[in-house]
Amino acid sequence: MTTTDARIRLFVDTNALIRLHIQMAPDHISVQTALKALVIRQHELWLNRQVLHEYANVLTRPQSYVQPIPPGDVAKQLRQFETTYRIADETPAVSQELYKLMETVSLGGKQIHDANIVATMMAYQIPLLFTLNIVDFQRFNHLIRIITPQDVKL
């Protein structure tokens, strides 16, 4: 895929999406401030369906910062996300990128979820990942650039 404008594509990891949309979540303000600054700088925010599912998984069960949100309310949020974010769907190209990563990068178990995010980024030509889980994605540093709230100059 190619983009027809000058926007910079940025994938938003689940942990950042939760912190952005849940006011009681740790780091809410820093994530919100950083992402606002990136949008002002013409960054286009992307998610995939895996992130939407992970968001629902986390917020429909108890967290230290918020009680479970009723599934119907989370479903409304997810529908809204589909109108405010670009959604990268699972395609054969994403699967092929995932298979390549599984053959070339040391990973397994739950790390496959992180690899699927990177595979999605590669298939959709999204170079930047906004996350708070730097360690989870370090094995992919040769393929993507990781950005945290602290990396965003205000």
Salt bridges, closest charged atoms under 4 A:
ASP27 OD2 - ARG19 NE 3.80
GLU44 OE1 - ARG9 NE 3.84
GLU44 OE2 - ARG86 NH1 3.34
GLU82 OE2 - ARG49 NH1 2.60
ASP89 OD1 - ARG49 NE 2.51
GLU97 OE2 - LYS100 NZ 3.73
